[in-house]
Amino acid sequence: MNNLVGIFDTHAHYDDVKFCDTRDDLLSSMNKDGVSYICNVGSDLKSSETSIELASKYEFIYSAVGVHPESIYDLPHDWLNRVENLAKQDKVVAVGEIGLDYHYPDYSKKKQFDAFERQLDLAKNLKKPVIIHSRDAVEDTISILKNFPEISGVIHCFSGSAEVACKYIEMGWYIGFTGVVTFKNAKKAVEAVRVVPTEKIVIETDCPYMAPEPWRGRCCNSKMLVSVATKIASIKNLLPQEIVDITRKNAFELYRINV
């Protein structure tokens, strides 16, 4: 599938049930297909725990822990303490994914704000980067992040305009691009790639979602990032391997990994 080497998938969900029958075989074959590093990202307490388990089992996997805005309802009273304890475990490189999501009806801004800000404060105290999920909530996300200038991290699965990307870049954030950039109708994503400096780009699958062309509609995995790297390379007038090398270096800096 892949003639590139050293790929860093900065955002994956191999804890997902879609990988139940294939997880071990798939992860065991990553290196021979060019994938050298993966960050498996939690979206609630259970998936955060599983992410840590995967990182302990596979040397090339790191983990992130946090509670996604869609998972903040009906949390146990000690949820933040549990996130903190998880965040202190070995190979946990970030707090995330956390943020705001106004896509579905009946969401609570108040509860989302509270959970978001409390986890940002936790990341600040632990001196860890954060992984931001922001859907249909750009203005509020930027407004809240401006209250935490000490915090840095990545805007995961970026789907906004070039103008919005520039605002995040000015604040010092990395931008994560998924398989969406390969879609034929992904004009906004392509324009965002054009304006984001290469030193602020990381690549991610968000697997099992967001499979790039030519695998669109299938269960995504990290090996498919060859397509994302190739597309970004064509936009930036670079070679695909150059994009892989640049984004891997960026990921090390983002997650403060010393290799």
N, C-alpha and C positions, 0 to 999 in steps of 0.2 A: 504493500500500500504506500510505502513511504521511502523516499531516497534522501530525506533530511535527517540530521542528527542533532540531539541536544535540546529537543522541544521541552518547554516548561508550560504545562497546562495550569494556569493560575487559579482556576475555579472549576471544580468538578464535584459531582455528587454520586460517588460509587457506592454509597450507603443505600441508594434508591432501590426499591423492590424490583425494578426492571432489570437489575443486574444479579438478582438472586441465583440464577442458574449459570451465569457466565463469569461472575466477578473474578474468581481466583485464576481461571485460565486466561482471562483477558488481561488482568494486571500483571500476571507473570510473563506475558509476551510483549509488554510495552517497550522494553529497552531495545529488543531486536528490531522494532519498527520505529525507532528514532525518538521515542518519548523517554526523557531522562528524569523529569521531575513533574510531580503533580501536587497541587494543594487541594485536599478534599475539605469541603466547606460545610459546616453545620448550619441548619436552619431552625432547629429547636433543640431541646435538651437531649433527646434520644439520638438524633443524627449527629450532634456534637460529640457525644460519647463514642458513637460508632466511628467517626472520623479519627478520633484519637486511637482507637483500636487498629484501624487500617494503617495509620502512621507507624504504630509499633510493630506491625507485621511486615511492612514493606519499607525498606531503607530509603527508597526514592520518593516516598509520599510524606508530605507534611499535612498539618491540619489547621483548621480555623474553627472557632466555636462562637456561637451566638444564637440569638432568637430573631428570626425573620418577622417582619411586621404582620404577616398573616398568621403567625403562630403565637402572638402575645396574649390571646384571649384564653382564659381558664388556666393560667399559669399557677403553679404552686407558690405559696407565700415566700419560699426561700429561693426562688428561681435565680435571682441575681447572684446570690452567694454560690449557687451551684455553677453558674457560668464562670464566676471568678476562680473557683477551684479547678475547673476544667482548663481555663486559660493558663494556669500555672504549670500544666503538665508538659513533659518533654515534647518537642517538635510541634507545639502549638505556636504558629507564627503570626496569628492575627485574631482579632475579634470580628466575627462576621458569620453569616451575612446579616447585617442590621440595616434599618432605614425606614422608609416610608413607602406605602403602596395604597394609592387611591383608585386602583383600577376597578375593583368590584364594589358593588353597593353595600351599604350598611357597615362601613368601616367607621372606626372611632378615631378622629384626629387626636383627641386628648390622650387616649391610651397609647396610640402610636408614638406621639411626641414623648410621652413619659418613658416608654421602653427604650426608645432611640437615645434620648439624652442620658439615661442612666447607664446604658452600655457604652456610650461615648465617654462618659466620665470614668467608667471602669477602665477602658482602654488607655485613657490619659494617665490614670494612676499606675497602671501596669506597664506603661511606656511601650504599648504595642500598636501597630498599624491596624486600620479597620477596613473591612470590605463593605461597601455601601450598596444596598439595593434601593433604587429610587424609580418608581413607576408612576407616571402621571402626577408627580409631586416635586418638580424641579425647584420651584421658588421656595417652598418650605424646606427642602433639603439643603439648599444653599444657605438659607437664612440660619438654620440650626448649626450647620458646619462652621459658619463664621463666628459662632459663639465658642468654638473649640479650636482656636488657631494653633494649639500645640499638637493637634491630631493630624496625621497624614494617612494616606492609604490609597485605595483604588475605587473608582466608580465602576462597579461590575456591570457587565452586559449592557454597555452604553448604547442607547437608542435615540439620543437626542440630536439636536442640530449642531452644526459646526460652531455656531455662536455660543451655545451652552457648553460645548466642549472647551472652548477658549476660556470661559469663566472658571471652570474647574481647574484648568491648567494654571491660570493666574493664581489660584489658591494653593498650588503645589501638588495637585492630585494626579495620580496615574489614571489612565483610561483603559478599560478592558474591552476588547472587541471579540465577538463570537462569530459563529458561522453565518450570522445575519448579513455580514459584510459581503458574502458571496452571492446573496440572493439577487435576482434580476431587478427587483423593484426597490433595492436598498440604496436609494439615492442619498438619503440623509447620512447613512453610515459611511458611505464612500466619501462624502464631503467632509465628514468629521475626521476620517483617517487623513485626508489631505492636510488639514490644519493642525492636527496634533503632532508635535515634534516626536521624532522616532524615539527619543530618550524617555518619553512619557507613555509609550504604548506597551501594553502587555496583551497576550492572547490567551483565550480561555474557551472551553467548550460549553460550560454550564450543563454538561452531560448529566442525564440522558437526553436533554433537550437541545434545541438549536443546531441540529446536524446541518453542516454546510453542504452546498452543492459539491459533488453530484450525489450526495447521500441524503438529501433533504427528505424528511418524513420518516427516516429510520432512527433507531436508537443510536444516539451519538456516543462517541468515545474519543479519547485523547489522540488516537492515531489520525483522526480526521483533521487535526489542526494543520496538517500539511496543506490543505486547501485554503485555510484562512491565511497562513503565512504567505502562500503563493499569491493570493489576491492582494494582500497589503503590499507585498513587494512590487506588484505591477503598478499600484497607485503611487508608491514612493520611488519608483524607478531604481529599485535595488534587486538583488538576487534573493530568492526565497531563503537560502541558507543565511544570508546576512540578516534578514528579519528574525529568523530563529535565534541567531546569536545575540542580536540586540535585545530582543524581548526576554531572552533568558537572563541576560545581565540586569535588565530592568527589574525582573521578578526577584532576583537576589537582593537588589537594593530595596525594593518595595517591602519584602518580607524580612529584610535584615538577616539574610542567611549568609553565613561565611562558609564557602566551599573551598 
